[in-house]
């Protein structure tokens, strides 16, 4: 080291002869820039160091107020970062070792060094002190870093004994670094396979033995000192010396509880529906496949039930998706109560569910399960402040009779479900091969419906409503007809349910209302008298948020007086969500639009809504009219409906009148109006115009 770097020297020496000798030595070697300060006592040195900076201290161990190791300790307390060279008159190896252990950088024996040796010793002392400070800072940074990271760190020597634990490792193992030091690694770091409960081989030994980075098996748990188990994941690496040989090992490990929980959650989400928690399609397909494999060893049969909720879209649209989601969750829980632990309930998507009965002994068992599901779903669901009523249609497919693989079983169960809907909903239907023909036809109808409006394949026919007192036409009911370009005329009962299921009834309904209003206005403009144009409105149309606005827009566009329009609604439409229903009906009534209840008596008839809603007309369903004359209670129903209408001051219209006997009964009981083939079947606009012009096609009513 260059002596020019030693600018300030503090000499602490009480012997003036020794001090003079040292001054002479220093004067031989140091430059005129170096300042040497001499004091004779430790107390003087402490006062000086309190106000002055020095580069090195030359310290005699025989001071009057501090002797031996005490002098070194006092000097360190006063100036802990200043290099220290000790001067002693004894050549004592034990003392020399103790001096260095107390933190002095060197020691010199008086009388055994010259000026050059003194300068060399001071230079080396300063360098060593600088290295010590740098090493301490580096070690401190490493210590702080290791204690600040979120991972646990443990180190061992080549014998596998613990040399270091950071704070996280202390917390996870339950051992302090001081307690763990020199203990065998397996004693502190006790790890087991979580499944087999067998002890895992010491990872440190493996890393040292193979001299490369290693990892623990994926399913390990650490047994903490108190016996608590912690899932862990880790990385173990050897520590190498300068020659590249293992000198120990370091393991970095962390608590894997959250990570493993997340992994399980991700795995669960990949196989389960996020909303209901039920198995999704992928998991269901796997379970059906497994059930098919094991079926020959068990009962030989399995059953797949395809469920579709009746009217769910309407509930979702009117009450909102939040209520709809909670309803799906409620249904999922109901379904789980209907099956055995070995069975599976899966959400197939939207409002569709699939139930797998993995072991079926008898077909009756399937029917019992289906009826149990029908009952469970139909019971009222309390969602928020709503009481929601819902039914379900079920299709059943049995392996191996109805399908040999997963896809065919689901497909055929789906087909059977649609047949259940066609049969009136809230029912179950076993698959039959003939249903495939029906399913293909339904699919063909749906595809053709999507382009029917654009291709102008729809038309309206009109059936007159007749005043049973005067015989005059009092109105017309607009009835939709579809003529397919290749299949010809398709019956409404075939395509309207399809249109309602896939939502196409909304644009079709708008077209029907607009065309009926346009035609009524055209007849009136030509001088023909038509008091009322009646148009059927489905529940899906009525619940559509733009329904009311759409009706008023069509009336304005076509110029039809709202008092000439009568909208026919089914009872079930009125009974759902009465608050919003009442608001819509009153808005229509306020504009003058007439309101009729279609097919009255076939649903859940209630006197309360007749009094609550602004209804103008009751239409008696044709099924009751056709029983007139037979031994049946239906004539009593017809008389009761007519009387009920009169008591509420409502107009009553009988539908489907076909015989004079039916007509006579209705007139005899003072029914207001009727329609049916006895008077006229539905006819195209040109023929209906003729009826309006002459009323010649309408039979003269017989006199009583």
C-alpha positions as a printed Julia matrix, in Angstrom:
704×3 Matrix{Float64}:
    0.0     0.0     0.0
    1.29    3.53   -0.75
    2.23    5.52    2.37
    0.73    8.66    0.84
   -2.72    7.2     1.6
   -1.99    7.25    5.34
   -2.67   10.89    6.08
   -3.75   10.74    9.76
   -2.14    8.47   12.37
   -3.1     8.3    16.04
   -0.33    6.92   18.25
   -1.46    5.82   21.72
    1.75    5.14   23.7
    2.58    6.08   27.3
    6.34    5.28   27.05
    7.99    8.42   25.67
   11.13    6.53   24.56
    9.03    4.09   22.56
    6.97    6.99   21.23
   10.11    8.85   20.12
   11.43    5.75   18.38
    8.15    5.36   16.54
    8.2     9.03   15.5
   11.63    8.61   14.02
   10.55    5.52   12.11
    7.5     7.3    10.8
    9.48   10.39    9.79
   11.73    8.2     7.67
    8.81    6.84    5.63
    5.89    9.25    5.62
    5.45   12.34    3.51
    5.01   15.86    4.77
    1.26   15.48    4.17
    0.89   12.85    6.9
   -0.23   14.0    10.33
    0.79   12.01   13.41
   -0.99   12.66   16.71
    0.4    11.23   19.94
   -1.52   10.66   23.18
   -0.43    8.72   26.29
   -3.71    7.47   27.71
   -6.83    5.76   26.39
   -9.0     8.47   27.84
   -7.07   11.04   25.78
   -7.44    8.87   22.69
  -11.21    8.65   23.23
  -11.51   12.45   23.51
   -9.44   12.95   20.37
  -11.34   10.37   18.34
  -14.61   11.96   19.36
  -13.71   15.08   17.38
  -11.19   13.96   14.78
  -10.98   11.42   11.98
   -7.91    9.18   11.59
   -6.84    6.54    9.09
   -5.18    4.15   11.57
   -4.47    3.71   15.28
   -1.15    2.46   16.71
   -2.09    1.16   20.18
    0.17    0.11   23.04
   -1.33   -2.57   25.25
    0.37   -1.3    28.44
   -1.45    2.01   28.96
   -1.99    3.33   32.47
   -5.8     3.39   32.1
   -6.27    0.41   29.77
   -4.18   -2.7    29.55
   -4.19   -5.7    27.25
   -7.45   -6.77   25.64
   -9.31   -4.03   27.5
   -7.42   -1.42   25.49
   -8.46   -3.04   22.2
  -12.12   -3.27   23.3
  -12.19    0.4    24.33
  -10.57    1.49   21.08
  -13.15   -0.51   19.09
  -16.04    0.95   21.01
  -14.75    4.47   20.31
  -13.73    3.97   16.67
  -15.21    0.67   15.43
  -14.36    1.27   11.76
  -10.72    2.42   12.17
   -7.96   -0.17   11.5
   -5.93   -1.02   14.59
   -2.27   -2.13   14.89
   -1.33   -3.29   18.39
    2.14   -2.71   19.93
    3.3    -5.08   22.65
    6.55   -5.8    24.41
    5.89   -9.55   24.74
    6.39  -12.18   22.11
    3.41  -14.27   23.16
    1.62  -16.41   20.54
   -1.5   -16.79   22.67
   -1.7   -13.04   23.12
   -1.24  -12.51   19.39
   -4.18  -14.82   18.66
   -6.37  -13.1    21.21
   -5.49   -9.69   19.79
   -6.62  -10.71   16.32
   -9.8   -12.31   17.69
  -10.7    -9.04   19.38
  -10.6    -7.3    16.03
   -7.08   -5.82   15.67
   -5.75   -6.03   12.13
   -2.11   -6.76   13.2
    0.25   -6.71   16.16
    3.94   -5.74   16.34
    6.49   -6.69   19.0
    8.53   -3.73   20.11
   12.17   -3.97   19.11
   11.46   -6.52   16.37
   10.43   -4.22   13.49
   12.0    -1.33   11.58
   10.5     1.68    9.82
    9.71   -0.2     6.63
    8.11   -3.06    8.59
    6.0    -0.57   10.52
    4.74    1.09    7.34
    4.06   -2.25    5.7
    2.1    -3.45    8.73
   -0.01   -0.25    8.77
   -0.7    -0.52    5.03
   -1.77   -4.13    5.33
   -3.9    -3.29    8.35
   -5.81   -0.63    6.44
   -6.33   -3.0     3.49
   -7.51   -5.81    5.75
   -9.89   -3.47    7.55
  -11.31   -2.33    4.23
  -11.79   -5.95    3.16
  -13.4    -6.79    6.48
  -15.8    -3.88    6.14
  -16.65   -4.85    2.58
  -17.12   -8.5     3.57
  -19.29   -7.51    6.51
  -21.44   -5.28    4.3
  -21.79   -8.06    1.75
  -22.68  -10.57    4.44
  -25.16   -8.14    5.95
  -26.79   -7.55    2.58
  -27.02  -11.3     2.02
  -28.48  -11.8     5.51
  -31.06   -9.04    5.03
  -31.92  -10.38    1.58
  -32.37  -13.93    2.78
  -34.55  -12.77    5.66
  -36.61  -10.5     3.41
  -37.57  -12.98    0.69
  -40.76  -15.0     0.93
  -39.03  -18.34    0.47
  -37.39  -20.38    3.18
  -33.62  -20.98    2.85
  -31.54  -23.61    4.65
  -27.85  -24.48    4.23
  -25.81  -27.52    5.26
  -22.18  -28.51    5.24
  -20.77  -31.55    3.45
  -21.77  -33.75    6.39
  -25.42  -32.72    6.0
  -25.57  -30.66    9.18
  -27.47  -27.37    9.3
  -25.35  -24.23    9.01
  -28.02  -21.62    8.32
  -31.79  -21.0     8.4
  -33.37  -17.74    7.33
  -36.39  -16.33    9.17
  -38.96  -18.01    6.9
  -37.19  -21.37    7.32
  -37.26  -20.88   11.09
  -41.01  -20.24   10.99
  -41.77  -23.17    8.69
  -39.59  -25.74   10.5
  -40.21  -24.46   14.02
  -36.43  -24.39   14.68
  -34.37  -21.26   15.29
  -31.11  -21.0    13.38
  -29.17  -21.19   16.64
  -31.02  -24.34   17.77
  -30.73  -26.0    14.36
  -27.02  -25.27   13.87
  -24.95  -28.44   13.52
  -28.0   -30.7    13.68
  -28.53  -33.27   10.91
  -30.73  -31.99    8.11
  -33.47  -34.7     8.44
  -33.94  -33.79   12.12
  -34.81  -30.19   11.26
  -36.19  -30.68    7.76
  -38.45  -33.74    8.16
  -40.36  -34.41    4.92
  -42.84  -37.14    3.93
  -44.7   -38.21    0.83
  -48.24  -36.91    1.46
  -49.87  -40.02    0.01
  -47.64  -42.93    1.1
  -46.47  -41.21    4.32
  -42.98  -42.53    3.66
  -39.93  -40.41    4.54
  -38.36  -38.67    1.55
  -34.59  -39.25    1.11
  -32.46  -36.32    2.29
  -32.48  -33.91   -0.68
  -29.24  -32.23    0.48
  -27.36  -35.53    0.32
  -28.77  -36.17   -3.14
  -27.7   -32.72   -4.38
  -24.19  -33.11   -2.9
  -23.83  -36.72   -4.06
  -24.85  -35.94   -7.64
  -23.3   -32.46   -7.58
  -26.29  -30.91   -9.35
  -29.56  -29.16   -8.65
  -32.37  -31.46   -7.46
  -36.06  -31.19   -6.67
  -38.3   -32.9    -4.15
  -41.15  -35.09   -5.42
  -44.28  -33.07   -6.19
  -46.44  -34.33   -3.32
  -44.3   -33.6    -0.26
  -45.2   -32.27    3.17
  -42.88  -30.79    5.79
  -43.48  -31.98    9.35
  -42.93  -28.9    11.5
  -41.29  -29.25   14.91
  -44.72  -29.2    16.59
  -46.07  -31.88   14.22
  -48.08  -29.56   11.96
  -47.9   -30.52    8.27
  -47.14  -28.01    5.52
  -47.23  -28.88    1.79
  -43.96  -27.67    0.24
  -42.16  -27.36   -3.07
  -38.44  -26.79   -3.34
  -35.15  -26.55   -5.21
  -31.91  -28.05   -3.78
  -28.47  -27.14   -5.11
  -24.89  -27.99   -4.06
  -22.55  -25.24   -2.76
  -19.16  -25.57   -4.48
  -15.69  -24.47   -3.39
  -13.07  -22.86   -5.63
  -12.18  -26.22   -7.09
  -15.81  -26.89   -7.98
  -16.22  -29.61   -5.39
  -19.34  -29.73   -3.15
  -18.82  -27.85    0.11
  -22.4   -28.12    1.31
  -25.91  -27.57   -0.03
  -28.66  -24.98   -0.01
  -32.38  -25.7    -0.2
  -34.95  -23.05   -1.11
  -38.48  -24.15   -0.24
  -41.88  -22.54    0.12
  -45.33  -23.26    1.52
  -47.27  -24.82   -1.37
  -50.67  -24.8     0.37
  -52.04  -21.94   -1.72
  -50.37  -23.13   -4.93
  -51.76  -26.64   -4.56
  -55.18  -25.27   -3.68
  -55.03  -23.09   -6.8
  -53.97  -26.07   -8.88
  -56.87  -28.09   -7.49
  -59.22  -25.2    -8.2
  -57.96  -24.88  -11.78
  -58.38  -28.62  -12.25
  -61.88  -28.4   -10.76
  -62.85  -25.46  -12.98
  -61.62  -27.33  -16.04
  -64.14  -30.08  -15.27
  -67.0   -28.23  -13.59
  -69.51  -25.55  -14.44
  -68.45  -22.21  -12.94
  -72.0   -21.21  -11.95
  -73.49  -24.35  -10.41
  -70.34  -26.31   -9.55
  -71.77  -29.33  -11.36
  -69.62  -31.46  -13.7
  -69.36  -29.9   -17.15
  -69.61  -31.6   -20.53
  -66.04  -32.86  -20.5
  -66.35  -34.56  -17.11
  -69.83  -35.88  -17.93
  -68.57  -37.42  -21.17
  -65.78  -39.1   -19.24
  -68.19  -40.5   -16.65
  -70.62  -41.77  -19.29
  -67.69  -43.45  -21.01
  -66.63  -45.07  -17.74
  -70.2   -46.16  -17.02
  -70.39  -47.8   -20.46
  -67.16  -49.7   -19.76
  -68.36  -50.99  -16.37
  -71.98  -51.6   -17.37
  -71.44  -55.26  -18.44
  -69.97  -56.02  -14.99
  -72.89  -54.45  -13.17
  -76.54  -54.25  -14.18
  -75.78  -53.98  -17.87
  -77.73  -50.74  -18.36
  -77.22  -47.05  -17.78
  -79.59  -44.14  -18.44
  -78.99  -40.63  -19.69
  -81.69  -38.03  -18.9
  -81.63  -34.8   -20.89
  -83.39  -31.95  -19.05
  -84.52  -28.62  -20.48
  -86.21  -26.01  -18.3
  -89.6   -24.86  -19.56
  -89.83  -21.09  -19.87
  -86.44  -20.29  -18.35
  -85.57  -17.75  -21.06
  -88.71  -15.84  -20.23
  -87.75  -15.7   -16.53
  -84.2   -14.69  -17.41
  -85.42  -11.91  -19.7
  -88.0   -10.49  -17.32
  -86.37  -10.87  -13.9
  -82.77  -10.44  -15.04
  -79.71  -12.63  -15.38
  -78.85  -12.42  -11.68
  -82.15  -14.03  -10.72
  -81.73  -16.47  -13.61
  -78.29  -17.51  -12.35
  -79.58  -18.05   -8.81
  -82.47  -20.07  -10.21
  -80.03  -22.34  -12.06
  -78.09  -22.81   -8.83
  -81.31  -23.67   -6.99
  -82.26  -26.21   -9.65
  -78.78  -27.76   -9.52
  -79.17  -28.33   -5.78
  -82.63  -29.81   -6.26
  -81.34  -32.23   -8.89
  -78.56  -33.41   -6.6
  -81.16  -34.45   -4.02
  -82.86  -36.65   -6.63
  -79.94  -38.96   -7.44
  -77.65  -41.49   -5.79
  -74.01  -40.84   -4.93
  -72.93  -43.01   -7.88
  -74.94  -40.91  -10.36
  -73.98  -37.62  -11.98
  -75.79  -34.32  -12.54
  -74.17  -32.11  -15.17
  -74.99  -28.68  -16.51
  -74.88  -29.08  -20.27
  -75.12  -25.35  -20.96
  -77.7   -22.58  -20.67
  -80.8   -24.07  -19.06
  -79.99  -27.66  -20.03
  -78.91  -30.35  -17.58
  -77.99  -34.0   -18.03
  -78.4   -36.7   -15.4
  -76.43  -39.94  -15.67
  -77.88  -42.95  -13.86
  -74.82  -45.16  -13.85
  -76.51  -48.4   -12.73
  -80.05  -49.22  -13.82
  -81.73  -52.48  -12.93
  -85.23  -51.78  -14.26
  -86.85  -49.19  -16.53
  -89.24  -48.41  -13.68
  -86.27  -47.09  -11.71
  -85.65  -44.53  -14.44
  -89.29  -43.47  -14.44
  -89.21  -43.06  -10.66
  -86.1   -40.86  -10.93
  -87.68  -38.79  -13.72
  -90.87  -38.22  -11.73
  -88.82  -37.27   -8.69
  -86.98  -34.66  -10.78
  -90.23  -33.28  -12.23
  -91.6   -32.84   -8.71
  -88.42  -31.31   -7.27
  -88.0   -28.74  -10.04
  -91.67  -27.69  -10.08
  -91.75  -26.76   -6.39
  -91.51  -23.01   -5.89
  -88.03  -21.46   -5.89
  -87.55  -18.54   -3.5
  -85.08  -16.28   -5.34
  -84.42  -12.9    -3.73
  -87.93  -11.51   -3.16
  -89.49  -13.56   -5.98
  -91.34  -16.86   -5.85
  -90.41  -18.5    -9.13
  -92.39  -21.38  -10.63
  -90.75  -23.55  -13.24
  -91.16  -26.94  -14.87
  -88.82  -29.2   -16.79
  -89.07  -31.49  -19.82
  -87.03  -34.71  -19.73
  -85.83  -37.03  -22.46
  -84.55  -40.49  -21.5
  -82.09  -42.67  -23.39
  -80.98  -46.11  -22.17
  -77.7   -47.9   -22.89
  -77.3   -50.21  -24.76
  -80.84  -50.22  -26.21
  -80.91  -46.63  -27.48
  -77.23  -45.86  -28.07
  -73.82  -47.48  -27.92
  -71.63  -44.46  -27.16
  -71.67  -41.19  -25.26
  -72.63  -38.91  -28.14
  -75.49  -41.06  -29.42
  -76.9   -41.42  -25.9
  -76.9   -37.65  -25.35
  -78.25  -36.95  -28.83
  -81.11  -39.41  -28.49
  -81.96  -38.19  -24.98
  -82.09  -34.66  -26.4
  -84.45  -35.86  -29.14
  -86.72  -37.5   -26.57
  -86.7   -34.29  -24.52
  -88.07  -32.31  -27.47
  -90.82  -34.88  -27.82
  -91.67  -34.33  -24.14
  -91.97  -30.62  -24.85
  -94.21  -31.32  -27.81
  -96.41  -33.45  -25.56
  -97.13  -30.49  -23.31
  -93.96  -30.03  -21.25
  -93.5   -30.89  -17.56
  -93.16  -34.54  -18.52
  -90.62  -37.19  -19.42
  -90.35  -39.24  -22.58
  -88.33  -42.37  -23.34
  -86.47  -42.37  -26.64
  -87.94  -44.27  -29.58
  -86.17  -44.77  -32.94
  -89.09  -43.11  -34.72
  -88.22  -39.89  -32.9
  -85.14  -39.44  -35.04
  -87.38  -38.83  -38.02
  -89.3   -36.27  -36.01
  -86.04  -34.66  -34.79
  -84.72  -34.39  -38.33
  -88.0   -32.84  -39.41
  -87.86  -30.38  -36.53
  -84.29  -29.44  -37.43
  -85.36  -28.93  -41.03
  -88.27  -26.74  -39.91
  -85.97  -24.64  -37.74
  -83.48  -24.1   -40.57
  -86.28  -23.17  -43.0
  -87.9   -20.82  -40.48
  -84.73  -18.75  -40.34
  -85.15  -17.69  -43.96
  -88.95  -17.85  -44.25
  -89.5   -14.17  -43.41
  -86.83  -13.01  -45.81
  -88.31  -15.16  -48.59
  -91.85  -13.93  -47.85
  -93.21  -17.42  -47.29
  -95.62  -16.33  -44.53
  -99.17  -15.16  -45.07
 -102.11  -14.28  -42.87
 -105.54  -15.84  -43.13
 -108.48  -14.32  -41.32
 -111.38  -16.0   -39.53
 -114.48  -13.93  -38.81
 -116.0   -13.48  -35.36
 -119.81  -13.41  -35.49
 -122.29  -11.6   -33.27
 -124.69  -14.37  -32.19
 -127.61  -11.94  -31.96
 -127.3   -10.07  -35.27
 -125.23  -12.53  -37.32
 -122.91   -9.72  -38.34
 -119.11   -9.88  -38.53
 -117.72   -8.12  -35.48
 -114.05   -8.81  -36.11
 -111.37  -11.02  -37.55
 -108.7   -13.15  -35.97
 -105.39  -13.08  -37.87
 -103.94  -16.6   -38.21
 -100.43  -17.3   -39.49
  -99.89  -19.62  -42.44
  -96.56  -20.84  -43.83
  -96.15  -22.21  -47.31
  -92.76  -23.89  -47.73
  -91.35  -23.77  -51.29
  -90.91  -27.56  -51.45
  -92.94  -29.01  -48.57
  -96.02  -26.91  -49.18
  -98.33  -25.79  -46.39
  -96.92  -26.52  -42.91
  -99.38  -26.67  -40.03
  -98.96  -23.95  -37.36
  -98.85  -26.59  -34.61
  -95.66  -27.9   -36.2
  -93.69  -24.7   -36.69
  -94.94  -22.25  -34.02
  -93.55  -24.27  -31.04
  -90.22  -24.45  -32.87
  -90.28  -20.69  -33.41
  -91.02  -20.14  -29.72
  -88.17  -22.43  -28.64
  -85.51  -20.77  -30.77
  -86.73  -17.18  -30.37
  -87.77  -16.7   -34.0
  -91.3   -16.02  -32.77
  -90.16  -12.47  -31.93
  -89.45  -11.25  -35.5
  -92.33  -13.39  -36.83
  -94.7   -11.88  -34.25
  -93.69   -8.35  -35.24
  -94.41   -9.19  -38.89
  -97.8   -10.71  -38.02
  -98.9    -7.68  -35.99
  -97.74   -5.21  -38.62
  -99.37   -7.13  -41.49
 -102.65   -7.56  -39.59
 -102.79   -3.86  -38.71
 -101.88   -2.88  -42.27
 -104.6    -5.14  -43.73
 -107.25   -3.9   -41.28
 -106.42   -0.3   -42.18
 -106.51   -1.13  -45.89
 -110.0    -2.65  -45.59
 -111.25    0.35  -43.66
 -109.75    2.75  -46.19
 -111.64    0.87  -48.91
 -114.92    1.41  -47.06
 -115.27   -2.0   -45.46
 -116.38   -2.18  -41.84
 -114.19   -4.21  -39.48
 -114.69   -3.27  -35.82
 -111.86   -5.46  -34.45
 -108.65   -7.11  -35.68
 -107.52   -9.81  -33.2
 -103.88  -10.9   -33.06
 -102.41  -13.65  -30.87
  -99.39  -12.68  -28.76
  -97.07  -15.35  -27.31
  -95.6   -15.13  -23.83
  -92.12  -14.61  -25.3
  -93.35  -11.63  -27.3
  -95.27  -10.13  -24.4
  -92.26  -10.33  -22.05
  -89.89   -8.81  -24.58
  -88.69   -5.45  -23.28
  -89.52   -3.71  -26.56
  -93.02   -5.22  -26.92
  -95.03   -2.19  -25.78
  -92.97    0.25  -27.81
  -93.25   -2.04  -30.85
  -97.06   -2.23  -30.68
  -97.44    1.55  -30.51
  -94.92    2.05  -33.33
  -96.83   -0.37  -35.6
 -100.15    1.33  -34.84
  -98.63    4.69  -35.71
  -96.92    3.42  -38.86
 -100.03    1.67  -40.21
 -102.47    4.36  -39.08
 -104.79    1.83  -37.42
 -106.97    3.15  -34.63
 -105.8     1.37  -31.42
 -109.48    0.74  -30.58
 -109.65   -1.54  -33.63
 -106.85   -3.79  -32.34
 -107.42   -6.67  -29.93
 -104.44   -8.57  -28.52
 -105.12  -12.17  -27.42
 -103.02  -13.46  -24.51
 -102.87  -16.89  -22.89
 -103.78  -17.17  -19.21
 -100.29  -18.37  -18.26
  -98.8   -15.16  -19.64
 -100.97  -13.06  -17.33
 -100.28  -15.08  -14.21
  -96.5   -14.64  -14.28
  -94.93  -11.5   -12.81
  -98.25   -9.76  -12.3
  -96.68   -6.41  -11.42
  -94.95   -5.94  -14.76
  -97.9    -7.57  -16.58
 -100.36   -5.11  -15.07
  -98.18   -2.17  -16.1
  -98.03   -3.31  -19.74
 -101.74   -4.12  -19.92
 -102.75   -0.76  -18.46
 -100.52    1.06  -20.93
 -102.21   -0.78  -23.81
 -105.66   -0.14  -22.36
 -104.9     3.55  -21.92
 -104.25    3.8   -25.67
 -107.52    2.03  -26.46
 -106.14   -1.4   -27.39
 -108.56   -4.21  -26.48
 -107.31   -7.21  -24.52
 -108.62  -10.76  -24.69
 -107.79  -13.94  -22.77
 -107.37  -16.76  -25.27
 -108.21  -20.42  -24.55
 -109.87  -19.44  -21.28
 -110.47  -22.37  -18.96
 -107.53  -24.51  -20.09
 -105.07  -22.99  -17.66
 -105.12  -21.87  -14.06
 -108.16  -19.59  -14.26
 -108.28  -16.99  -11.52
 -111.01  -14.49  -10.72
 -108.44  -12.17   -9.16
 -106.75  -11.21  -12.4
 -110.11  -10.65  -14.14
 -110.79   -7.97  -11.57
 -107.2    -6.67  -11.48
 -106.32   -6.46  -15.17
 -108.11   -4.34  -17.82
 -109.47   -7.36  -19.73
 -112.19   -6.85  -22.37
 -112.89  -10.34  -23.7
 -112.86  -14.01  -22.67
 -112.46  -16.62  -25.42
 -113.75  -20.1   -24.54
 -111.37  -22.8   -25.78
 -112.66  -25.01  -28.59
 -112.05  -28.17  -26.51
 -114.99  -27.19  -24.28
 -117.22  -26.24  -27.22
 -116.72  -29.61  -28.92
 -118.05  -31.4   -25.83
 -121.41  -29.66  -26.04
 -124.04  -32.31  -26.44
 -121.9   -35.04  -24.93
 -122.21  -36.35  -21.39
 -119.62  -34.09  -19.89
 -119.04  -31.45  -17.28
 -117.67  -29.19  -20.01
 -121.13  -27.75  -20.79
 -121.21  -26.66  -17.18
 -117.85  -25.01  -17.69
 -119.11  -23.18  -20.78
 -122.19  -21.91  -18.94
 -119.98  -20.87  -16.0
 -117.59  -18.94  -18.23
 -120.45  -17.11  -19.96
 -121.94  -16.21  -16.59
 -118.55  -15.16  -15.26
 -117.97  -12.89  -18.24
 -121.33  -11.24  -17.77
 -120.7   -10.67  -14.07
 -117.43   -8.9   -14.93
 -119.07   -7.07  -17.84
 -116.77   -8.8   -20.31
 -117.42   -9.84  -23.91
 -117.33  -13.62  -24.36
 -116.38  -15.38  -27.61
 -116.68  -19.14  -28.24
 -113.93  -20.66  -30.39
 -114.18  -23.66  -32.73
 -117.95  -23.72  -33.32
 -118.67  -26.41  -35.92
 -122.27  -27.59  -35.48
 -125.71  -26.09  -35.22
 -126.15  -27.87  -31.9
 -123.15  -26.01  -30.5
 -124.45  -22.74  -31.9
 -127.9   -23.26  -30.43
 -126.43  -23.98  -27.01
 -124.31  -20.84  -27.09
 -127.17  -18.62  -28.23
 -129.41  -20.19  -25.62
 -126.97  -19.22  -22.91
 -126.44  -15.7   -24.26
 -122.88  -16.07  -25.5
 -121.94  -12.82  -27.26
 -119.92  -14.01  -30.22
 -118.47  -17.11  -31.84
 -116.02  -18.19  -34.49
 -115.35  -21.49  -36.18
 -115.87  -23.51  -39.32
 -119.65  -23.4   -38.92
 -119.37  -19.8   -40.08
 -116.14  -19.78  -42.06
 -112.73  -21.34  -41.96
 -109.74  -18.95  -42.0
 -109.48  -17.46  -45.5
 -106.97  -15.32  -47.43
 -107.41  -11.51  -47.4
 -109.23  -11.34  -50.75
 -111.89  -13.84  -49.64
 -112.3   -12.16  -46.29
 -112.85   -8.85  -48.1
 -115.72  -10.51  -49.93
 -117.18  -11.6   -46.59
 -116.99   -8.04  -45.37
 -118.59   -6.75  -48.56
 -121.56   -9.08  -48.67
 -121.46  -11.29  -45.57
 -123.0   -13.76  -48.01
 -120.66  -16.55  -46.97
 -121.86  -16.34  -43.4
 -124.86  -18.54  -42.72
 -128.01  -16.87  -41.56
 -128.46  -17.7   -37.94
 -131.48  -19.92  -37.31
 -134.3   -18.48  -35.25
 -135.05  -19.91  -31.9
